[in-house]
Amino acid sequence: MMLRRVARAAPGTVVAVLLGIVCHATVRERPIEVGDPRTVLREQLQLSDADLSALVQGRAIAKTLTSSAPREMTTAGGVRIRGSAMARFVSQFKTLEGFRTSQFVLQIEKFGQEPHVRDLDTLTLDPEDVESLRTCRVGACDVQLSADDIRRFSLVNWRSTTAARDAASLYRTILFEHLVRYRATGTKGLAHYQDREPGVSLAHETQSLLDARPSLLDHATGLREHIRQYPSHPDPHTEDFFYWSKEVFGFKPVVGLNHVGVHTDPTSGRVTILTIQIYASHYIEGSLGINALMPDRGSKETAFYWVYVNRARVGRLGGLLGTIARPIVQHRARSGLMKSLVQTKQRFEAAGGVPSSQ
């Protein structure tokens, strides 16, 4: 039963939920020049000549990439979208519009310009998580938390009739404190999970993900430094926002906090969107999702490439169960991303009046 639940799990990021169906663009092959988006596509997606040719012609590609980190799962993909929908793509990402209809996203809300704990009021905790918080101890807890946060739940009056409500309220308060600390100190202020031994430094895992190569951030160095030094050295071409979500992943819903940086290159017009995880309640011990939108300026028709790469450090999939579950989760990530690429392509092309070539 548990493995069936994994088989229905989300790819691990809400970006893979935008809607549409595949179309094939008729694009003449041309030599690859310096700065050509196809160079990025080949490098980031580890494409063969045949795969690159198919992508240029309008077919979507989704892959699981190899990683030197044993706990890392990397899913990547790309597609060429005809028409002038790039700005609309960015706008819908900023409003989270494309995520709300996903079967994998149970709840999602954007924090206000000046975040307040009230922004978390609608977040609900599953009874299983409430029970886990009741029995939570440092080194033995089924919810990812720091040692200090775990101890705070021992102060809840669990015999009270309002215990579940009080625990949920405390949990929302702790999440907000994580956000406040991150906004004040950046990645170095991220939590040290001690729900099990040994603990996990989310700051270390996140810095490692930021340093990974090759990366779409190699083509948006201002964004990488913006995040690395946040909040002390803001990049003038990057816009920030924060959101929380509850998504289906693995064996149970995962509550997450995220920082999004939207970077627009003033010269090339490329847009790079980085989503960095501030907190996750289960499984994920660091995550970096990068979307790159690159105008296809070498083409006679208006079009752009959308490339997506997600790197996630996944814990608690070890042992025999992990050996079985990991490839299932990877498969679901690939298929979920492919569906998103294919559906998003048709949705934006149809909205722009681009005729289908199917």
Buried (B, 14 or more C-beta within 10 A) or exposed (E): EEEEBBEEBBBBBBBBBBBBBBBBBEBEEEEBEEBBBBBBBBBBBEBEEEBBBBBBBBBBBBBBBEEEBEBBBBBBBBBBBBBBBBEBBBEBBBEBEBBEEBEBBBBBBBBEEEBEBEBBEEBEBBEEBBBBBBEBEBEEBBBBBBBEBBEBBEEBEBEEEEBBEBBBBBBBBBBBEBBEBBBEBBBEBBBBBBBBEEBBBBBBBBBBBBEBEEBBBEBBEBBBBBBBEBEEEEBEBBBBBBBBBBBBBBBBBBBBBBBBBBBBBEEBEBBBBBBBBBBBBBBBBBBBBBBBBBBBEBBEEBBBBBBBBBBBBBBBBEEEBBEEBBEBBBBBBBEBBBBBBBBBBBBBBBEBEBEEEE
